[in-house]
């Protein structure tokens, strides 16, 4: 049968636009990053990232309490230790922090913890380097990452999220968790690209790579944005090794990767709307060039439209109100 439809009738009012929409976004799908610096005594606002602070071990409890009241109950923790290491890494601060949060909030919150060495090392790389400081040592790093993940899980983390991008880390973590922490989920940064959008994050976590070394950046272990097949292969490998959730990071420049992954797996996919992306919206909002909340809603919808299951966003704590106002 031949017929034509006046598409504009489906856009004529807010009511019919809601009825015709096939993509929905909920604040319950949002994960709020938390930065906690062991050296701080009180929270410090992060420049160009409105509503986001680096917390102290004490202030983060007050922040989470406020977030829960506002509808945010899922968190991704980034511990920033006071000490730096080359060997003999000590993860007690991170484990104590996880235990403190879960002791105070229990099942009110779902707590994932990032698992990486970049904020622990003086050189800022995500693992152990060789003597010449020219290469990240994969297997040595994997052993330490697996130990770190197990300690976080034993402290009460609901999920561990390895972001170091070493090969084989998911299998090693799953093996470490299998005996005593079987229920702990693994969210793999399986499609983490070497990107220009991480700047504010690296400042907060004190994890920018030392440019004086022979290994000047992370391009030898993070993904090359010119190679989408690598992202799919890495993600499918991590799922096979025991990952429960996979992640694409950053968000907007890599939504095509989300589409590719959704075509290849039914597994939950997270996208991380990273610090540089978030800060750019804030800066444009301050200049009167964009409405911050409208832009966030558009980006979240784009991520869901591409096939994402959940969104890691610095505005998760405001998402319920933002979405209610649409």
C-alpha positions in Angstrom: 0.0 0.0 0.0 1.3 3.4 -0.9 0.7 6.2 1.5 2.5 9.3 2.8 2.7 10.5 6.3 3.0 14.1 7.4 5.9 13.7 9.9 5.4 17.1 11.3 2.2 16.0 13.0 4.3 13.7 15.2 6.2 16.8 16.4 3.2 19.1 16.9 3.2 19.1 20.7 5.2 18.0 23.6 2.7 15.2 24.3 2.9 13.6 20.9 6.7 14.0 20.8 6.8 12.0 24.0 4.5 9.4 22.6 6.5 9.0 19.4 9.9 9.0 21.1 11.6 5.6 20.9 14.6 6.5 23.1 14.3 7.2 26.8 16.8 8.3 29.5 16.5 7.7 33.2 18.6 9.0 36.1 18.7 5.4 37.3 21.0 4.7 34.4 23.6 7.2 35.5 26.8 6.7 37.4 28.4 9.6 39.3 32.3 9.7 39.5 33.8 10.5 42.9 37.3 11.9 43.4 38.7 11.4 46.8 42.2 12.8 47.7 43.8 11.4 50.8 45.8 14.6 51.4 42.7 16.8 51.6 40.9 17.9 54.7 37.9 19.4 52.9 36.3 19.4 49.4 37.9 21.5 46.7 35.9 22.6 43.6 37.3 21.4 40.3 37.8 24.3 37.8 35.5 24.4 34.8 33.4 21.5 36.1 30.4 22.9 37.9 29.0 20.8 40.7 32.1 18.6 40.9 34.7 18.6 43.7 37.7 16.7 44.7 36.5 15.3 48.1 38.4 14.5 51.3 37.8 11.1 52.9 35.3 12.8 55.3 33.5 15.2 52.8 32.8 12.4 50.3 30.4 10.8 52.9 28.4 14.1 53.1 28.5 14.4 49.3 27.1 10.9 48.8 24.4 11.5 51.4 23.3 14.6 49.4 23.6 12.7 46.1 21.3 9.9 47.3 18.7 12.4 48.4 18.8 13.8 44.9 18.3 10.4 43.3 21.9 9.4 42.5 22.8 6.0 43.9 25.5 4.6 41.6 29.1 5.8 41.9 32.5 5.3 40.4 35.2 5.9 42.9 38.7 7.4 42.0 41.0 7.2 45.1 43.9 9.6 44.9 46.6 8.4 47.4 49.0 10.8 49.2 52.0 8.7 48.4 53.6 7.7 45.1 55.2 4.4 44.3 57.5 2.6 41.9 57.1 -0.8 43.5 55.5 -2.3 46.7 52.2 -0.5 46.0 50.0 0.1 49.0 46.2 0.1 48.4 45.1 0.5 52.0 43.7 4.0 51.5 41.5 3.0 48.6 40.3 -0.2 50.5 39.6 1.8 53.7 37.7 4.4 51.6 35.5 1.7 50.0 34.8 0.1 53.4 33.9 3.5 54.9 31.4 4.3 52.1 29.8 0.8 52.2 29.7 0.9 56.1 27.8 4.2 56.0 25.5 3.5 53.1 25.3 -0.2 52.6 22.9 -1.3 49.9 21.6 2.3 49.4 24.4 2.7 46.9 26.1 0.7 44.2 29.8 1.4 44.4 32.3 0.7 41.6 36.0 1.5 42.1 38.4 2.4 39.4 41.4 0.0 39.3 44.5 1.6 37.9 48.0 2.7 39.0 48.2 6.1 37.3 47.5 8.1 40.4 49.9 5.9 42.4 53.0 6.2 40.2 55.4 9.2 40.2 55.6 8.9 36.4 51.8 9.0 35.9 51.6 5.9 33.7 49.1 3.1 34.3 51.5 0.5 35.4 55.1 -0.6 36.0 57.7 0.6 33.5 60.9 -1.0 32.4 64.3 0.4 33.6 64.6 2.6 30.5 61.2 4.1 31.2 60.3 3.4 27.6 57.7 0.7 27.9 54.9 -0.4 30.2 55.4 -3.9 31.5 52.2 -5.8 30.8 52.4 -9.0 32.9 54.0 -7.3 35.9 51.2 -4.6 35.9 48.5 -7.2 35.5 49.6 -9.0 38.7 49.5 -5.8 40.7 46.1 -4.8 39.2 44.6 -8.1 40.1 45.8 -7.8 43.7 44.4 -4.2 43.9 41.0 -5.4 42.5 40.8 -8.2 45.0 41.6 -5.9 47.9 38.8 -3.5 46.8 36.3 -6.3 46.4 37.2 -7.6 49.9 36.6 -4.1 51.3 33.1 -4.2 49.9 33.2 -2.7 46.4 30.2 -3.9 44.3 32.2 -3.6 41.2 35.8 -3.2 40.2 36.6 -1.2 37.0 40.1 -1.8 35.6 41.1 1.1 33.4 44.8 0.4 32.8 44.3 -1.3 29.4 46.8 -4.1 29.9 46.2 -7.3 28.1 44.8 -10.2 30.2 43.9 -8.1 33.2 40.2 -9.2 33.2 41.1 -12.9 33.2 43.5 -12.3 36.1 41.0 -10.3 38.1 38.2 -12.8 37.5 40.5 -15.6 38.6 41.5 -13.6 41.8 37.9 -12.9 42.6 36.5 -16.4 41.8 37.2 -18.1 45.1 36.1 -15.5 47.7 34.5 -12.6 45.8 32.5 -14.3 43.1 29.6 -11.8 43.2 31.8 -8.8 42.5 31.1 -7.4 39.1 33.9 -6.3 36.7 33.3 -3.3 34.5 36.1 -3.2 32.0 37.3 0.0 30.3 37.5 -2.2 27.2 37.3 0.6 24.6 39.4 3.3 26.3 41.0 5.5 23.6 44.1 7.6 23.8 42.2 10.9 23.7 42.6 14.6 24.1 39.6 14.9 26.4 41.1 13.7 29.7 42.9 16.8 30.8 40.8 17.9 33.8 40.7 14.4 35.1 44.5 13.9 35.0 44.9 17.2 36.9 42.6 16.0 39.7 44.0 12.5 39.9 47.6 13.8 39.7 48.2 11.3 36.9 49.5 13.1 33.9 52.4 11.2 32.3 55.8 12.6 32.9 56.8 14.1 29.5 60.6 13.9 30.4 60.5 10.1 30.1 61.0 8.1 26.9 57.4 6.9 27.3 55.8 10.3 26.9 52.1 9.3 26.6 49.7 6.3 26.8 49.3 5.7 23.1 51.2 2.4 23.3 48.6 0.8 25.6 45.4 2.9 25.2 43.5 2.4 21.9 44.2 4.2 18.7 41.1 6.2 17.6 41.9 5.3 14.0 41.4 1.6 14.7 37.8 0.8 15.6 38.3 -2.9 15.1 40.7 -3.0 18.0 38.0 -1.7 20.3 35.6 -4.4 19.3 38.2 -7.1 19.6 39.3 -5.8 23.0 35.8 -5.7 24.3 34.8 -9.2 23.1 38.1 -10.5 24.6 37.3 -8.9 27.9 33.8 -10.3 28.0 35.2 -13.8 27.2 37.7 -13.4 30.1 34.9 -12.6 32.6 33.9 -8.9 32.3 30.3 -8.3 33.2 30.1 -4.8 31.7 32.1 -3.1 29.1 32.8 0.6 28.6 33.5 3.1 25.8 35.5 6.1 26.8 35.2 9.0 25.8 31.6 9.3 24.8 30.7 11.6 21.9 33.6 11.0 19.5 33.1 7.3 19.9 29.4 6.6 19.6 30.1 4.7 16.5 32.0 2.2 18.7 29.0 1.8 20.8 27.0 1.0 17.7 29.6 -1.6 16.6 29.7 -3.2 20.0 25.9 -3.4 20.3 25.8 -5.2 17.0 28.3 -7.8 18.4 27.1 -8.3 22.0 24.0 -8.2 24.3 26.3 -7.3 27.2 25.7 -4.0 29.1 27.6 -1.2 27.6 28.6 1.9 29.6 29.8 5.2 28.1 31.9 7.6 30.0 31.2 11.3 29.2 34.7 12.4 30.3 36.0 15.5 32.0 37.1 17.3 28.9 33.7 16.8 27.3 31.9 17.9 30.4 34.2 21.0 30.9 33.6 22.1 27.3 29.8 22.2 28.0 30.4 24.2 31.1 32.7 26.7 29.4 30.2 27.2 26.5 27.4 27.6 29.1 29.3 30.3 30.9 29.8 32.1 27.6 26.1 32.0 26.9 26.6 29.8 23.8 24.7 26.7 25.0 22.2 25.7 27.7 24.1 23.2 29.9 21.1 21.0 30.9 19.7 20.9 27.4 23.1 19.8 26.0 23.5 17.1 28.7 20.1 15.7 27.9 20.9 15.7 24.2 24.2 13.9 24.8 22.7 11.3 27.1 20.0 10.6 24.6 22.6 10.2 21.8 24.4 7.7 23.9 21.3 5.7 24.6 20.3 5.9 20.9 23.7 4.4 19.9 23.1 1.5 22.2 24.5 2.4 25.6 23.0 0.8 28.7 24.4 3.2 31.2 26.1 6.6 31.3 29.0 7.7 33.5 28.5 11.4 33.8 29.7 14.2 36.2 26.1 15.4 36.2 24.5 12.2 37.4 23.8 13.9 40.8 21.7 16.4 38.9 20.2 14.0 36.3 16.9 13.4 38.1 16.1 17.1 38.2 17.4 17.8 34.6 15.3 15.0 33.2 12.2 16.0 35.2 12.4 19.5 33.7 12.5 18.3 30.1 
